[in-house]
Amino acid sequence: MSYVIGLKEGRYLTHHYWGKKLENIHSEPDYQQESPSFYANPNEKTVQPFSLGTLLQEFPGTDTGDHREAAYTYTDKDGYRANQLIYKSYQIIPGKKELAGLPHTYVTDPGQAETLELTLNDSITGMEVILSYTIFQNLSVITRSVVFTNTSQAPLRLDRVLSMNVDFDESDFELIQLPGAWAREREIVRSPLVRGIHKIDSKRGTTSHTYQPFLALARPDTREEAGEVYAFHFVYSGEFVAHVEVDTYAQTRVQMGINPEHFEWTLHPQETFQTPEVVMVYSDQGLNNMSHQFHRLYQDHLIRGQHQYQERPVLINNWEGTYFDFTEEKILAMADQAAEVGVELFVLDDGWFGERNNDDSSLGDWFVNAPKLPNGLKALSQAIHEKGMKFGLWFEPEMISENSELYRAHPDWAIQTPNRPPSRGRDQLILDFSRKEVRDNILNQMKAILDEVPIDYIKWDYNRNMTELMKGENTHRYMLGLYELMKDLVTTYPNILFESCSGGGGRFDPGMLYYMPQTWTSDNTDAPSRLEIQYGTSLIMPTSSMGAHVSAIPNHQVNRMTSLEMRGHVAMSGNLGYELDITTLSETEKKQVKDQIIFYKSHRKLIQFGDFYRILSPFNKKEETAWIVVAPDKSEAIYSYFQIRDQANKANKRVKLLGLDPKRRYQSDDGMILGGDEWMYRGFYIQPHLFGDYQSKQLYLKVVD
């Protein structure tokens, strides 16, 4: 791709082009920047009259002639905010700088990326801004962020500090977004782009189930395997906003950054403010290629530590199997059965601490629930390790119950408005992680357990939205505090595999992925529901980051009955786990589970780190879904087909694959040998014919020539 920036009158930073790579770039702007009626002009004399209100800009301000959405606003000591940043200088540096205190993409070698820094300033107020653009070797990606510095002698108040702006000179796009709710995260919604402002945002303290901090602009004819698309994803876990504005001249402005709703920040003299970064992806080869750019960037340049390329273990979690009602004997009985079928990690979920027997107490009291675990966590962990499995534990560190020792000692540590009764969610409040003494208390409680108990995995949960938020610095300082605590933990305990969770996928964002290499994709474990959830998630997140579990039937979220085979095929498309009481399964079912685990272990590197291609969408209402994961060298692949609803007297249609090498021959595990071109272009009939609702078929293909 090419991204072209220019200057208007040597002062104003302008956007010229972003798209398919240009070999010979004519850098002069050719868009007719006229000054229409009722549009203000800059004060200085210019070669040709023009207005900032129609100029295609890189980082537009406010109240100086551009009446579209601003990328930044700040207020000076006298209360004025009509500010304009003017180009000052640039530098190009090898590699990529760290973003202090924030999650960010990174490089391990300066040759992997190159960064352009553009310095702008406002000589009247003393504000200086550096816009950073990083491009990565062999990826169609730009990351952008901004640093604000107050070079004056008086405080300046930041009111709005977005991380990027792109102005297109047209609006022939469709908007793709990933809205959702608890238990139905990341639904794919695609709609025509019309005049006006479309806003996706969170005012919930964190990113939330409601909107993913993502949007894409696709050409109307763009599909999975062809077409042009521009995509944006925010590397942040707090409140965000994403704007798409189409103006009266059909120009399109895209912006993304911290939501101004609860944000203000006083920038004292010589202080700086660093915005989180936005990942910008361009693809002229469809949505699958867009996804591959995100997946490779996140796998290679966002996820860190020893688990970055390490195969994820097959786990069992006791939550849906027992909920709060468990004993040490029950857990050990489940562990015995899990070890027999090949499970590698046993995870003890909510209820092991304080006096926690339901969800109205003990959050914040991170010590052992002695009546349930009389021999303690260390003895339980050792017993599970002796069975040949690793041991994992659930925490919800950011929360506090009013019925807890911690709350009785420090009621002011919970986020709430003075003299107003607090809103409650799940009978819990949220600890104010903007305060160091609060973070230190929780961190020390967790370390006391981790230093004593052999723990291999932590599920980090977060089960409510924030309320009683004041406008100011607290919401962002909360995120900075959370990131600080997480950095301490993952650095101190590098061997622990951390999985983030927020009622499932409520905080499945790139910011969390920087600290925790996988996320519990959704609390909804129903296989047909998971087809949509995992399909939507795959638009942006790599397979290695998606936790996916087989649960009992009837399913606990939708009461649906599905075959163990289909539940296994869906869960095998992510990091395979089981969430049920394995002691209640029949011997036949245990044999099926054992066979699933054997198959998964033999192909898990391919599944977790291969190239994922979406083929048939569960959102198209045709009652079928299909995808394929292909090895990077095209030597093998696993194709999964799901029949959601059956139909009487139906036609038997061909299915076609994607991602194979058309010049090589592949043999499926049922003996069929075809060229890669025939698998993809002519297709094949699924045999035997699938009969009934909620049926699935999985094919393993391997190169034979």
VEXLUMSE-17855 format. One line per 4 residues: number of its first residue (from 1); their letters; for each residue x, y, z of C-alpha. Coordinates in steps of 0.2 Angstrom, whole numbers, plus 5000, padded with zeros to 4 digits. Each point is the difference from the previous one (the first is absolute). Layout:
<atoms>
NUM = A = X,Y,Z | ...
</atoms>
This chain:
<atoms>
1 = MSYV = 5000,5000,5000 | 5005,5018,4999 | 4995,5014,5012 | 5003,5018,4994
5 = IGLK = 5001,5015,5011 | 5003,5018,4994 | 5000,5019,5005 | 4988,5013,4995
9 = EGRY = 5008,5017,4999 | 5015,4993,5010 | 4989,5000,5016 | 4986,4988,5000
13 = LTHH = 5002,4981,5000 | 4990,4993,4986 | 4995,4982,4995 | 5003,4996,4982
17 = YWGK = 4998,4981,4998 | 4998,4983,5009 | 4998,4984,4990 | 5008,4988,4988
21 = KLEN = 5019,5003,4998 | 5005,5014,4988 | 5017,4997,4992 | 5001,5018,4994
25 = IHSE = 4992,5013,5011 | 4995,5017,4995 | 5001,5009,5016 | 4991,5016,4996
29 = PDYQ = 4981,5000,5005 | 4988,5000,4986 | 4984,5002,5009 | 4991,5016,4996
33 = QESP = 5001,5009,5017 | 4988,5014,4997 | 4992,5011,5013 | 4981,4998,4999
37 = SFYA = 4988,5013,5007 | 4998,5001,5018 | 5017,4991,5003 | 5013,5010,5009
41 = NPNE = 5018,5002,4993 | 5016,5000,5010 | 5006,5017,5005 | 5017,5000,4990
45 = KTVQ = 5001,5005,4982 | 5000,4984,4989 | 5004,4996,4982 | 4982,4995,4998
49 = PFSL = 4985,5003,5012 | 4996,4984,5009 | 4991,4994,5016 | 5005,4988,5013
53 = GTLL = 4982,4994,5000 | 5003,4991,4983 | 5018,4997,5001 | 5005,4981,5002
57 = QEFP = 5010,5000,5016 | 5011,4989,5011 | 4996,5007,5017 | 4987,5013,5000
61 = GTDT = 4996,5013,5014 | 4985,5009,5005 | 4992,5017,4998 | 5011,5007,4987
65 = GDHR = 4990,4996,4985 | 4998,4982,5000 | 4982,4995,5006 | 5002,4982,4998
69 = EAAY = 5005,4988,5015 | 5017,5006,5008 | 5014,4988,5004 | 5005,5011,5015
73 = TYTD = 4994,5014,5010 | 5009,5009,5015 | 4996,5015,5010 | 5013,5013,5005
77 = KDGY = 5001,5010,5016 | 4987,5013,4994 | 4987,4987,4995 | 5003,5001,4982
81 = RANQ = 5001,4984,4989 | 5001,5007,4982 | 5017,4992,4997 | 5009,4995,4984
85 = LIYK = 5016,4989,4999 | 5012,5005,4987 | 5013,4988,4992 | 5018,5003,5007
89 = SYQI = 5011,4985,4995 | 5002,4982,4998 | 5012,4985,5003 | 5000,4982,4994
93 = IPGK = 5007,4988,5012 | 5003,4981,4999 | 4990,4988,5010 | 4986,5006,5012
97 = KELA = 5000,5009,5017 | 4991,4993,5015 | 4984,5009,5006 | 5004,5003,5019
101 = GLPH = 4987,4992,5011 | 4989,4994,4986 | 4998,4984,4990 | 5007,5002,4982
105 = TYVT = 5007,4990,4985 | 5019,4998,5001 | 5014,4993,4990 | 5015,4989,5005
109 = DPGQ = 5011,5007,4987 | 5001,5018,4993 | 4999,4993,4982 | 4983,4993,5003
113 = AETL = 4992,5018,4999 | 5003,5018,4997 | 4992,5015,5009 | 4996,5017,4993
117 = ELTL = 4998,5014,5013 | 4992,5016,4995 | 5001,5015,5012 | 4987,5013,5001
121 = NDSI = 4998,5015,5011 | 4989,5014,5005 | 5011,5015,5004 | 4986,5010,5008
125 = TGME = 4996,4987,5014 | 5016,4990,5000 | 4993,4983,4996 | 5011,4989,4991
129 = VILS = 4994,4984,4992 | 5010,4985,4992 | 4990,4989,4989 | 5008,4982,4998
133 = YTIF = 4997,4989,4985 | 5008,4983,5000 | 5001,4988,4985 | 5005,4982,5002
137 = QNLS = 5010,4989,4989 | 4989,4988,4989 | 4984,5006,5008 | 4987,5012,4992
141 = VITR = 4999,5009,5017 | 5002,5017,5007 | 4999,5004,5019 | 4997,5017,5006
145 = SVVF = 5001,5009,5016 | 5002,5018,5007 | 5011,5009,5013 | 4994,5016,5007
149 = TNTS = 5013,5012,5009 | 4996,5016,5009 | 5015,5011,4996 | 4992,5016,5008
153 = QAPL = 5001,5006,5018 | 4981,4998,5004 | 4990,4984,5001 | 4990,4994,4985
157 = RLDR = 4984,4989,5001 | 4999,4986,4988 | 4981,4997,4996 | 5002,4989,4985
161 = VLSM = 5015,4990,4995 | 4997,4987,4986 | 5013,4989,4993 | 4997,5002,4982
165 = NVDF = 4991,5008,4986 | 4998,4995,4981 | 4991,5011,4988 | 4994,4991,4984
169 = DESD = 4994,5011,4985 | 4985,4988,4997 | 4987,4989,5009 | 4997,4985,4989
173 = FELI = 5002,4988,5015 | 4990,4989,5011 | 5003,5000,5018 | 5005,4984,5009
177 = QLPG = 4999,4999,5019 | 5000,4987,5014 | 4986,5004,5012 | 4993,4988,5013
181 = AWAR = 4994,4996,5017 | 5005,4988,5014 | 4999,4982,4993 | 4999,5006,4982
185 = EREI = 5016,5010,4997 | 5007,5007,4984 | 4985,4999,4988 | 5005,5005,4982
189 = VRSP = 4989,5015,4995 | 5003,5008,4983 | 4990,5015,4994 | 5001,5013,4986
193 = LVRG = 5010,5016,5005 | 4988,5015,4999 | 5002,5018,5004 | 5002,5005,5018
197 = IHKI = 5009,4993,5015 | 5001,4982,5005 | 5007,4998,5017 | 5006,4984,5008
201 = DSKR = 5005,5002,5018 | 5001,4994,5018 | 4995,5011,5015 | 5001,4984,5012
205 = GTTS = 5018,5002,5007 | 5007,4987,4989 | 4997,4994,4982 | 4985,4989,5004
209 = HTYQ = 4990,4987,4992 | 4989,5013,4991 | 5013,5006,4987 | 5017,4994,4995
213 = PFLA = 5012,5015,4998 | 5001,4995,4981 | 4992,5006,4984 | 5004,4998,4981
217 = LARP = 4995,5008,4984 | 4998,4988,4986 | 4995,5003,4982 | 4982,4994,4997
221 = DTRE = 5007,4985,4989 | 5013,4994,5013 | 4998,4983,5007 | 5011,4987,5009
225 = EAGE = 5012,4996,4986 | 5000,5016,4989 | 4997,5019,5001 | 5007,5015,5009
229 = VYAF = 4998,5004,5019 | 5008,5012,5012 | 4999,4995,5018 | 5004,5008,5017
233 = HFVY = 5002,4992,5017 | 5004,5009,5017 | 5014,4992,5011 | 4991,5005,5016
237 = SGEF = 4989,4992,5013 | 4991,5016,5007 | 4986,5011,4993 | 5002,5004,4982
241 = VAHV = 4992,5009,4985 | 5000,4996,4982 | 4992,5013,4988 | 4996,4999,4981
245 = EVDT = 4994,5016,4993 | 4994,5003,4983 | 4999,5019,4996 | 4990,5010,4988
249 = YAQT = 5012,4997,4986 | 5001,4981,5003 | 5017,5000,5008 | 5002,4988,5014
253 = RVQM = 5009,5003,5016 | 5005,4985,5011 | 5006,5003,5018 | 5004,4989,5015
257 = GINP = 5007,5002,5018 | 4995,5003,5018 | 4982,5004,5002 | 4999,5019,5006
261 = EHFE = 4984,4996,5010 | 5008,4998,5016 | 5017,5006,4995 | 5010,5016,5006
265 = WTLH = 5018,5002,5003 | 5010,5014,5007 | 5017,5002,4991 | 5011,5010,5011
269 = PQET = 5015,5009,4992 | 5013,4988,4992 | 4989,4985,5003 | 4995,4988,4987
273 = FQTP = 4985,4989,4996 | 5001,4984,4989 | 4985,4994,4991 | 4997,4981,4997
277 = EVVM = 5004,4994,4983 | 4988,4995,4986 | 5004,4986,4988 | 4995,5004,4982
281 = VYSD = 4999,4986,4987 | 4998,5001,4981 | 4995,4986,4989 | 4996,4999,4982
285 = QGLN = 4998,4981,5001 | 4984,4999,5011 | 4995,4998,5018 | 5010,4984,5002
289 = NMSH = 5016,5009,4995 | 4996,5014,5012 | 4998,4987,5014 | 5017,4992,4996
293 = QFHR = 5008,5017,5002 | 4992,5003,5017 | 5004,4982,5005 | 5019,5001,4995
297 = LYQD = 5002,5017,5008 | 4993,4994,5016 | 5008,4983,5001 | 5017,5007,4995
301 = HLIR = 5000,5018,5007 | 4987,5001,5014 | 5000,4984,5010 | 5015,4998,5010
305 = GQHQ = 5009,4988,5011 | 5004,4981,5000 | 4982,4996,4995 | 5000,5010,4984
309 = YQER = 5003,4985,4989 | 4997,4987,5013 | 4986,4987,4997 | 4986,5003,5012
313 = PVLI = 4996,4986,5011 | 4983,4990,5000 | 4991,5005,5016 | 4985,4996,5010
317 = NNWE = 4991,5014,5010 | 4988,4995,5014 | 4989,5015,4999 | 4985,4993,4990
321 = GTYF = 5003,4983,5008 | 4998,5006,5018 | 4998,5019,5001 | 5002,5004,5018
325 = DFTE = 4995,4983,5007 | 5016,4990,5001 | 5012,4992,5013 | 5018,4995,4999
329 = EKIL = 4994,4982,4998 | 4989,5005,4985 | 5014,5009,4992 | 5012,4986,5002
333 = AMAD = 4987,4988,4993 | 4998,5011,4984 | 5019,5001,4999 | 5002,4981,5000
337 = QAAE = 4988,4998,4985 | 5007,5015,4991 | 5018,4993,5001 | 4993,4983,4993
341 = VGVE = 4994,5008,4984 | 5016,5011,4997 | 4996,5017,5007 | 5016,5009,5004
345 = LFVL = 4993,5015,5011 | 4987,5000,5014 | 4993,5017,5004 | 4991,5004,5016
349 = DDGW = 4988,5014,4997 | 4990,5012,5012 | 4996,4995,5018 | 5017,4994,5007
353 = FGER = 5004,5016,5010 | 4993,5009,5016 | 4982,4995,5004 | 4995,4999,4982
357 = NNDD = 4985,4988,4998 | 4990,5011,4988 | 5004,5017,4991 | 4995,5012,5014
361 = SSLG = 5016,4999,5011 | 5019,4999,5002 | 5007,5008,4984 | 5016,5009,5006
365 = DWFV = 5003,4986,5013 | 5013,4990,4991 | 5003,4986,5013 | 4994,4982,5000
369 = NAPK = 4982,4995,5004 | 5005,4988,5013 | 4983,4990,5001 | 5001,4996,4982
373 = LPNG = 5019,4997,4999 | 5005,4994,5017 | 5018,4995,4995 | 5003,5017,4991
377 = LKAL = 5004,5004,4982 | 5018,4994,5000 | 4994,4982,5005 | 4987,5001,4986
381 = SQAI = 5012,5006,4987 | 5013,4987,5005 | 4987,4986,4998 | 4995,5006,4983
385 = HEKG = 5018,5001,4995 | 5002,4982,5006 | 4987,4995,4988 | 5010,5007,4985
389 = MKFG = 4991,5016,4998 | 5003,5018,5003 | 4990,5011,5012 | 4991,5016,4996
393 = LWFE = 4990,5012,5011 | 4987,5014,4998 | 5001,5017,5006 | 4990,5016,4998
397 = PEMI = 5013,5013,5007 | 4991,5016,4995 | 4984,4997,5010 | 4995,5001,5018
401 = SENS = 4984,4993,5009 | 4992,5011,5014 | 4999,4984,5010 | 5019,4998,5001
405 = ELYR = 5014,5003,5012 | 5008,5012,4988 | 4985,5011,4998 | 4997,5001,5019
409 = AHPD = 5017,5006,5002 | 5001,5011,4984 | 4982,5005,4994 | 5008,5015,4991
413 = WAIQ = 5010,4989,4989 | 4985,4997,4989 | 4995,5011,4986 | 4985,5010,5005
417 = TPNR = 4992,5017,5001 | 5000,5008,5017 | 4983,5002,5008 | 4992,4989,4987
421 = PPSR = 4996,4982,5001 | 5011,4990,4988 | 4993,4990,4986 | 5004,4982,5001
425 = GRDQ = 5003,4986,4988 | 5001,4982,5005 | 5000,5006,5018 | 5017,5007,4998
429 = LILD = 5009,5017,4999 | 5016,5005,4990 | 5016,5004,5009 | 5008,5016,4996
433 = FSRK = 5016,4994,4991 | 5005,5018,4997 | 5006,5000,5018 | 5017,4992,5003
437 = EVRD = 4995,4994,5018 | 4985,4990,4993 | 5011,4992,4986 | 5014,4996,5012
441 = NILN = 4988,4991,5012 | 4992,4989,4987 | 5017,4997,4992 | 5008,4995,5017
445 = QMKA = 4985,4988,5003 | 5002,4992,4983 | 5019,4998,5002 | 4998,4992,5017
449 = ILDE = 4990,4986,4992 | 5011,4999,4984 | 5016,4999,5011 | 4993,4985,5010
453 = VPID = 4989,4990,4988 | 5007,4993,4983 | 4988,5008,4988 | 5002,4998,4981
457 = YIKW = 4985,5010,4994 | 4989,5015,5006 | 4983,5005,4993 | 4998,5018,5003
461 = DYNR = 4982,5005,5001 | 4991,5017,5000 | 4981,4998,5002 | 4991,5017,4999
465 = NMTE = 5000,5017,4992 | 5006,5016,5009 | 4988,5013,5006 | 5001,5016,5011
469 = LMKG = 5014,5006,4989 | 5005,5018,5001 | 5007,5010,4986 | 5019,5002,5002
473 = ENTH = 5015,4989,5000 | 4994,4985,5010 | 4994,4989,4986 | 5016,5001,4991
477 = RYML = 5011,4999,5016 | 4990,4984,5004 | 5006,4992,4984 | 5017,5006,5003
481 = GLYE = 5000,4992,5017 | 4992,4984,4994 | 5014,4999,4987 | 5013,5003,5013
485 = LMKD = 4994,4986,5011 | 4999,4988,4986 | 5017,5004,4994 | 5007,4997,5017
489 = LVTT = 4991,4983,5001 | 5005,4993,4982 | 5018,5006,5003 | 5001,4992,5017
493 = YPNI = 4992,4984,4995 | 5005,4998,4982 | 4996,4981,5000 | 4981,5003,5004
497 = LFES = 4988,5000,4986 | 4988,5014,5002 | 4983,5000,4992 | 4989,5016,5001
501 = CSGG = 4981,4999,5002 | 4986,5012,5003 | 4984,4991,5001 | 5008,4991,4985
505 = GGRF = 5005,5011,4986 | 4995,5017,5008 | 5019,5006,5000 | 5007,4990,4985
509 = DPGM = 5010,5014,4993 | 5018,5003,4994 | 5005,5009,5017 | 4996,4984,5010
513 = LYYM = 5009,4989,4987 | 5016,5009,5003 | 5000,4994,5018 | 4990,4984,4999
517 = PQTW = 5003,4989,4984 | 4982,4993,5000 | 4982,5004,5005 | 4985,4991,5005
521 = TSDN = 4990,5004,4984 | 4983,4999,5007 | 4990,4993,5015 | 4989,4993,4987
525 = TDAP = 5006,4982,4997 | 4985,4995,4989 | 5008,4993,4984 | 4989,5008,4987
529 = SRLE = 5001,5017,5009 | 5019,4998,5000 | 5000,4999,4981 | 4995,5018,4999
533 = IQYG = 5010,5006,5015 | 5016,4991,4994 | 4997,5005,4982 | 4998,5018,5005
537 = TSLI = 5015,5000,5011 | 5011,4993,4986 | 4998,5016,4991 | 5013,5008,5011
541 = MPTS = 5007,4987,5013 | 5012,4985,4996 | 4994,4983,5005 | 5013,4998,5013
545 = SMGA = 4992,5013,5010 | 4982,4992,5000 | 4995,4989,5015 | 4986,4987,4994
549 = HVSA = 4992,4987,5011 | 4989,4985,4998 | 4986,5001,5013 | 4986,4988,5005
553 = IPNH = 4983,4999,4993 | 4987,5007,5001 | 5011,5015,4998 | 4999,5011,5015
557 = QVNR = 4998,5017,4990 | 4987,4995,4987 | 4994,4983,5006 | 5005,4992,4983
561 = MTSL = 5004,4982,4996 | 5015,4997,4988 | 5011,4985,4997 | 5016,4998,5009
565 = EMRG = 5008,4999,4983 | 4994,5017,4995 | 5005,5008,5016 | 5017,4993,4998
569 = HVAM = 5002,5006,4982 | 4995,5018,5006 | 5012,5000,5015 | 5014,4992,4990
573 = SGNL = 5000,5016,4989 | 5007,5010,5015 | 5010,4995,5016 | 4991,4984,5004
577 = GYEL = 4993,4998,5018 | 4986,4991,5009 | 4988,5009,5012 | 4989,4986,5008
581 = DITT = 4999,4987,5013 | 5010,4986,4992 | 4995,4988,5013 | 4982,5000,4994
585 = LSET = 5005,4995,4982 | 4997,4982,4994 | 5014,4989,4995 | 4996,5003,4982
589 = EKKQ = 5001,5018,5002 | 5016,4999,5009 | 5007,4990,4985 | 4994,5014,4988
593 = VKDQ = 5008,5013,5011 | 5017,4990,5001 | 4999,4998,4981 | 4997,5019,4997
597 = IIFY = 5015,5005,5011 | 5011,4987,4991 | 4995,5008,4983 | 5002,5018,5007
601 = KSHR = 5017,4997,5007 | 5007,4992,4984 | 4994,5016,4990 | 5000,5013,5014
605 = KLIQ = 5015,5010,4993 | 4991,5001,4983 | 4984,5005,5008 | 5007,5013,5012
609 = FGDF = 5013,5008,4988 | 4994,4997,4983 | 4992,5012,4988 | 4981,5001,5003
613 = YRIL = 4988,5002,4985 | 4982,5003,5002 | 4990,4992,4986 | 4981,4999,5004
617 = SPFN = 4993,5013,5013 | 4987,4995,5013 | 4994,5018,4998 | 4993,4997,4983
621 = KKEE = 4985,4991,5006 | 5003,4985,4988 | 5002,4989,5015 | 5018,4994,4997
625 = TAWI = 5017,5005,5005 | 5017,4995,4994 | 5018,5005,5003 | 5018,4993,4997
629 = VVAP = 5016,5002,5009 | 5016,4998,4988 | 5018,4997,5005 | 5011,5015,4995
633 = DKSE = 5009,4989,4988 | 4984,4994,4993 | 5005,4982,5004 | 4984,4995,5010
637 = AIYS = 4983,5007,5005 | 4985,4996,5010 | 4983,5004,4992 | 4984,5002,5012
641 = YFQI = 4982,5000,4993 | 4985,5002,5011 | 4982,4997,4995 | 4989,5011,5012
645 = RDQA = 4983,4995,4993 | 4996,4986,4989 | 4987,5001,4986 | 4989,4986,4992
649 = NKAN = 5003,4995,4982 | 5015,5012,4998 | 5013,5002,4987 | 5017,4993,5004
653 = KRVK = 5011,5015,4996 | 5019,5000,4997 | 5011,5008,5013 | 5016,5009,4996
657 = LLGL = 5016,5003,5010 | 5011,5015,5001 | 5019,5003,5004 | 5007,4984,4992
661 = DPKR = 5015,5000,4987 | 4991,4997,4983 | 5016,4991,4993 | 5001,4987,5014
665 = RYQS = 4989,4984,5003 | 4991,4997,5017 | 4993,4984,5007 | 4986,5001,5013
669 = DDGM = 4999,4988,5015 | 4986,4991,4991 | 5011,4996,4985 | 4995,5013,4987
673 = ILGG = 5015,5007,4990 | 4997,5016,4990 | 5011,5014,4994 | 5000,5016,5011
677 = DEWM = 4992,5009,4985 | 4986,4987,4999 | 4997,5000,5019 | 4998,5019,4999
681 = YRGF = 4992,5004,4983 | 4990,4985,4995 | 4996,4994,5018 | 4993,4984,5006
685 = YIQP = 4985,4992,5008 | 5000,4996,5018 | 4998,4982,5003 | 4991,4992,5008
689 = HLFG = 4985,5011,4999 | 4997,5010,5016 | 4983,4996,5007 | 4992,5010,5014
693 = DYQS = 5002,5017,5009 | 5017,5004,5008 | 5011,4988,4990 | 5018,5003,4996
697 = KQLY = 5014,4993,4989 | 5019,5002,5002 | 5013,4996,4987 | 5019,4999,5002
701 = LKVV = 5009,5003,4984 | 5019,4997,4997 | 5011,5003,4985 | 5004,4983,4992
705 = D = 5012,5005,4985
</atoms>
